[in-house]
Amino acid sequence: MKFLTLKAKPLDMETGRHIVVLHEEDAEELGHFPGDRVKLTTQNGTVVAIANTTRRMVRRGEIGTFVEITGNLAIKPGDSVKVRLAPRPQSVTAIRRKMEGHRLSPEDIGAIVKDIADENLTATEMTAFVVAEYIRGMSIDEIVALTRHMVDTGDRLELDAKPVLDVHSIGGVPGNKYALVTVPIVAAAGLTVPKTSSRAITSGAGTADVMEVLANVTFDLDEIGRIVRKVGAILAWGGAVRLAPADDIIIQVERMLGVDPPCQLLASVMSKKLAVGADRVLIDIPAGPGAKVERIEEARSLAHDFIELGHKLNVQIEAAVTYGGQPVGYAVGPALEAREALEALLGRGPGSLVEKATSLAGIMLELGGAVSYGLGRQTAAELLRSGKAYQKMREMIEAQGGDPEVRPEEIEIGEKKEVIPSPSSGYVTQIYNQRVNDIARAAGAPWDKGAGLRILLKEGRKVEKGEPLLEIYAEHETKLDEAINLAKQNPPVKIEGMLLEKFTGSPRVNYL
């Protein structure tokens, strides 16, 4: 097979993929078309990359290597790179079969997952796979194979403790910082909880964003194991470790498409839990208007799917359907939520956060065998009330490199602030979750840790015209202005009086 030897020209740009650029004349000599794969060989190894063509970015005889390829092959300017065409992976045929509605064998799914993890698929091919999942779905056996292969392509955390517990919320609710309360409660009872969490995708803060206000969350697998063995728990960012890496790539495609296939959601959650060695897992499914799952029937169906999948993977699953029709607590945004979580651990947090955190912790205590069935919630509440959960959180913060003495009021929030008043008198009848998230992100969250908002009145509360409804915080004046404008254009709080509609006019006359 024909090959060219080209001189490397490292390009200071990240693409998130294995991508290179060839001069058009070199590509023509190879018989390459834009988007085809090429195999690159240097003295440091071989990788397959997607190649695009250019006339200006590199000269003839050069190959432009983006950051990922440059680092993978330890390439220096001028290094010789042998380039030849690479064949289309067999997994592409399997993707086409799924698009046609066929069931895939475990071998087919394994090939797809491996090619995704090895970055052998183009963006178009991965998009086709995600869309096929979304439209065609997967059988439970296909989901089992997908989960296992995603685990097998990454690293695993090995812990001696048994049982190993974990908890995951499918999300969709602003201010869902329950894990910063639930995990310390469970760990305070002597159970092991190696929780890795995500950063925010569409919300004002993910669990990792909130915990990062209090301590470091970026660790390698050995460091995670050391911390968990020392204090029994961790709240770490999952993106820093190579747990089910194919899933992380698929999530990026889902984010761009704005879809979340149920089969991929199931496999995504379970692969991450298996990778950290969890054998008993609680799934939180918030349900309600504006949540990711709006109907209770849909939440129940998803809960049964998780339980069935867990049974086939030898993981004991329990699922809790929780109220997701409005934010958990009052704060949305990393620093604001960190404050609220510490206040809850100190015994003075908002009722919705305390209730959710202790309810989930209670289920986990029973699931882990720490207490008898029916005593979990009561025990969780006592661990919180006694200060043992707060002490465990202090240990976790210290083990993760933070200040265990930090108090809620010492956590810095954005200096720029605006109070949004109620436009009328009445009652709070609805809080729009997505609008809350949009305002928090416009203010700068989660990137600006001090940005976000506080909702001052929740559903059912009476409000007078001009009374404060929201407090918006930002670190930059321009972002504050953007958030204020968004809050006025799309009010996140609905105010209604007792009179909902008025009908006037003459009685209806039937003319024959």
N, C-alpha and C positions, 0 to 999 in steps of 0.2 A: 504493500500500500504506500502511495506517495506521501512523503513528509517534507517539511521545510525546517531549516534551522534558523531561528530568528533571534534577534537581540532584545532582551527584556527592557521595557520602559515602565517602571512602576508608576501608577497613577494614584494620587492622594485623594481617593474617593471611596467611600463604603457603598456597596450595593446590596449587602445582605445575602448575596449569592456568589457562586463561582462564575464570574463573567470576565471575558477578555475582549479586546478589540484588535482586529486585523486590518491592515491596509487593503483596500479593495482589490488591488492587483495581486497581492499575495493570496487573498481569499479565492480569486478566480483561478489562480494556478493550482490551488488545492482542490478545486471543484466544490468549494464551500458556498452555501447560501446563508443569508442572515438568519440567525437563530439556530443553526446547526450546532452540533456538539463537536468539540475537538479534544483530543487527548494531548496533554502537555507533559513532557518528560524533561526533568533537569537532574543534576547530580544529587539533588535532595529528595527525589521521589516523582510520582506520577499522579495527576488528577485529571478528571474530566470537567470541562467548563463549557458554558454557552458562549459562542463567539458572535460578536456583531462586527460590522465593517465600517470603515471611515476613510476619508481622504485627507483629513487635516490633523486628527488627534495623534496619529503615529505616521511615520514615514514607511516607505516600502523597506522590508527587511527588519522591521520592528514589530513587537507585540506589546500592546498595552495591558498591563496586569493591574486590576483593582486591588484594594487593600486585602480582601479575603484570600485571593490567590497569592499575592505577594507574601503574605504571612505564612500561608500553608506550605509553600515551597521555599521559604527563606530566600526569596529572590532579591538580587542586588542589580542596580542599573548596569546594563551591558552583558548580563549573564546570558549564556546560550540556552535557548529553549527549543526542544524538538517538538514540532507540532504536526499532528496528523488528524484526519477525520475520525470521529468515533461513531460507531453504529447507534441507531436508535434503540433504547432499552426495551426488552421484552415486556416490561410492565406497562408500556403504552398500549399494547394490545389488550391487556387486562382492563385498563381504564376504559377503552372503547367498549368492551363487553359489558362493563357495569353501566355505561351510558345507554346501552341497548336493553338493559333491564335484567341481565343474567346475574345469577349468584356467583360469587367468586370463591375459589378454593383457598384454603389457608396459604398455599404456596403462591397463588396469585397476589394475595394481600401482602404477604411477606416481601415479595419482589417490589411492589409499589412502595411500601414503607421504607425499605432499604434504599431505593432510588431517591426517595424524598430526603431521607437523612443524609445521603451522600451527595445531595444537590445535583443529581443527574437528570432531573426533569426540568423542562422549561416552565416559565410562569403560565403559559397557555395550557400545558399538560396538567399541571397541578390544579389550575382553575377548573379544568374539565372533570377532574376527580372529585373536587368538592361539590361542584354542581350536580354530578351524578349521584353523590351521596344524598344531596338535598332533595333531588327529584325522585330518585329510585329507592332511596332508603337502603337499609341492610337488615338481614336476618340476625337473630341473636347469636348464631354461630359465627357469622361474619364479624360481628362486633367483638366477640371473644378473640378471634384471630387478630383483628386489628389492634386490640388492646395489648395482647401478648407480644406482638411484633414491635409495637412502639416501645414497650419496656425493654425488649431485647436489643434494640439499636442504641440504647443509652447506658448510663451508669446506674448503679444501685447502691443504696445505703444499707449497710449491714449492721444490725443492732442485735445484741444478745438478749435484750429485754423481751419478755412476752407477758401480756399482749402488747402490741404496738397500735396505738389509736391515732386516728386522724379525723378531721372534720372539713367539709367543703360546702360552701354556699354557691349555688349556681348564679347568684347575683341578681342585678337588675334593680336594686333598691338603694337610694342614696344614704350615706351615713352608716353603712352596714359594718361597723367596726367591732362586731360582737366577739371576734376571735381574740382580741386583746384582753377580753375579760374571761371568755370561756376557757381558753387554753391554760391560763394560770390557775383557774379553779381546778381543772382536771389534774394538772401536774401537781398541785398542792395535796392531792389525795394519793400521790405516789405513783400515778400512771405515766406512761411515756407517750409524748405527743410531738413527733418531729414534723411540725407544720411548715411546709413551703407554700408561699402564696404568690399571687401575681400582682403586678402593678395595674393601675387603672387603664382600661381601654376606652370606655366611653363615660365613665363616672368621674366624680370629683376626687376620688381617692380609692386606691385598692389597699388591701391589708398591708402589703409591703410598704406602700407609700406612707401609711400612718405610723407603722412601727419604726420606719427610718427616721422619724422625728425624734424618737427616744434612743435609738441605738443603731449600730450597723446592721444591715440585712444581707450584705453581699459576702458570701462565704463559699469556699469550695466544699466538696463532699466530705473530706477528712475533717475540716473544721466544724461542719454541721454535726458529724458524729461525735466529735469531742465535746461540743457544747451540750448535746442531748444527753450524753453519758454523765456529764457533770451535774446538770440541773433538772434533767428529765424532760425538757421541752425547748423548742426554739420557734421563733417567728421569722423566717428567712424568705428572701426573694428567690423563687424557683428559677428565674431566668439566668442566674449566675452559675447554675450547675447543669450538667448535661443529663437531665432526667427526661426520658422520652423526647429526644430532640426533634423527631419528625413531627410530633404534635405541635411544637412551637412554630414550625414552618407552616403547617396547615392553618394554624390560628391566624397567621399574618394574611393568608389568602382569604380566610373567612371575614376578617376585618375589612379588607378592601371591597369584598362583595356585599357585605352587610347581611350575611346569612350565618346561621348556626345550626347545621343539620343535627337532629336529635341523636343519630347514631354516632356522630363524631363527638358530641358533647359527652355521651356515656363513656366512650373509649378514652377521651381526653382526661376526664376526671379519674377514672379507674387506673389508667396507666401511670399517672403521677403518684397515686396512692400506693400502687404496687411497687413503684420504684424506690419509695422511702421505707419499704418493708412493712407497711400497715396491713394488719390482718383483721381489724375491726374499724369500720368507718361509718360516720354519721353524715348523711347528706341533708343539707338545709335547702328547701325549695320554697322561697318566698312566692306568694301568690296574691294577686289583687290587681286593681286597676293601675296601669302604668308599670307593673312589674314585668320581668321577662316572661313569666307564666301568669296569665291573667285569670284563667278559669280554674276553679278548684278541681274539676274533673280532669283537666289536663295535668295538674300537679299530682293527683293521685296516680294517673297512668304512668307518669315519669318516675314516681317513687317505686312502683311495681317493677318497672324496667330496670332500675338500679339494683333492686333486691335480686331479681332473676340473674342479672349479669354477675353480681357478687357471688351468688351461689355457684355459678359455673367457673368462677375464678378462685374459688375457695377463700373468699373474703366475706366475713360476716357484715352485712349492711343493715343499717336502720336508716329510715328517712323521716324527716319532720317537715310538714307543710306549715310554714309560718306566714304571718300577715305581712304582705308586701305592698299594701295600698298607699303607704306614705313612708317618709324617711324613718330610719331607726334613730331614736334620739332627736336632737335638734341641730347638731353640727354636721357640716359637710365640708371637707377639705382636710388635708393631712394634719396640720398643727391643731386646728380646731377639734378634730376628731380625737387626736392624741390626748388633748386636755380632757375631753369628755370621758374617754376610756379610763384615764387615771382617776377622775372624779368618781366613776362607778366603782372602781376597785377600792376607793377610800370610803365608800358607803354613801355617797351623795350624788350619784348619777341619775339621769332621767329614767323614769319607770319603764319605758318601752325597751331601752337598752338592757337594763337590769333583768327584766322579765325574759327577754329573748336569750340573753347570755346564760342565765341560770337554768332555763328550760333545756337548752341544748347541752349544757354541762351536765345536767342531771341525767339525760339520756346516755351520755358518754360514760358517766360513772357506773351506771347499771350495765352498759355494754361491756365495760372493762372489768366487771366483777368486783368493783371496789365497794359497792353497796348492794343490798337486796333490791329486787324489783319493787318499784313503788316508792322507794326512799331517795331516789336520785335528786329530785328537785329540792327537797328539804335539805339534803346534805350539801348540795351546791350553794344554796342560800346561806347556810351556816359557815361554810368555808369562806364565802365572801364577807359575811358579817363579822367574823372573827379576826379578819385581817390576814389570814393565812394565804389567801389568793394574792393579795397585794404584796406580801413578802416574797411569794414565788415570782411575781412579776419583777420585783427589784432584783432578784437573783438572775433572771433571764436578761434584764437590761444590762447588768454588770457583765455577765458572761459574753454578751454581744458587743461589749466595748462602749456602752453608754454610761450615763451618770445615774446610779440607782437612787440618789437623793433628790432627783428632780421633782418639783411639785407642779401641779397643773397650771397654777398662775404664773410660773416661771417660763413656760413654753411660749416663745415669741410668735405672735400672729401679725398679719399685715397691718402696717401703720395707717394705710389709707382705708377709710371706713365711710360707709353711707347707710343710713337707716331709711328703709322704704316703708311709708305709712299706708294704712288701709284707705282705699279710695271711698269706702262707704261703711255704714254700720250694718251689722248682721251677724251671721255665724260662718265659721270656716267649714265649708262643706266638702272641699276636696283640695288636696295638694298634688300637683302634677310632678311626678318623679322625674320625667325627662327634662322638664323645664328647670327644675332645681339643679340637675346635673349640668345642664347647658350654662346656667348662670355661674356656677362654681368654676367651670372650666374657662369661661370668658374672663373671670377675675384672675385666672392664672393657675388654678389648681389642675392637676396635682404637681406641676413642675415647680411652681412657687409654693413652697411648703406653707407659708403663712396665709395663702389665699383661700377663699371659700365663702361660706355664708352660714348664718345661724337663723333657723326658722323659729320665731318667737311664739307663735300660736299654732296649735295642731287642730286636726279635725274635731268639730263639735264645740269649739271654744267660741264664746261670744266676743265680738270686737266692735269698737266704736270707730267712727270715721276719724282719721288722723292718728289713730293708735298705731304704734310700730308693729309691722308684720315681719320684716326681715332686717338683718344686719349683714351687709356685704363687706368683705375684707379683701384687700389687695395690697401688693407690694409696689405696684406701679400705678400712677395716676391714669395713664391711658387705658390700662386694663380695667380699672375701677369704672371709668366712664363707659366702657364697652359693656360691662356687666350690668350697670344701672340701666342703660338703654335697652338691653335685652329683657330685664325684669319689667320694664314699663311696656314694652311691645308685647311680651308674652308672660303675663302675670302668673307666677307659679302657685299662687294661693287663690282659690275661688271663694268669694264672699257672697252669701245669699241671705235674704231676709226670710221671715216665715211665710210671706206671700210670694209664691213662685210664679203664678200666672193670673191674669185678669181677663175676663171675657165680657164684652159689652155688645149691645145691638138688639135688634128686634128678634122675636121668636121666628124660627124658620117656617116659611109658608110653602106648602106644597101646591103648586099650580098644576091643575090637570088640564 
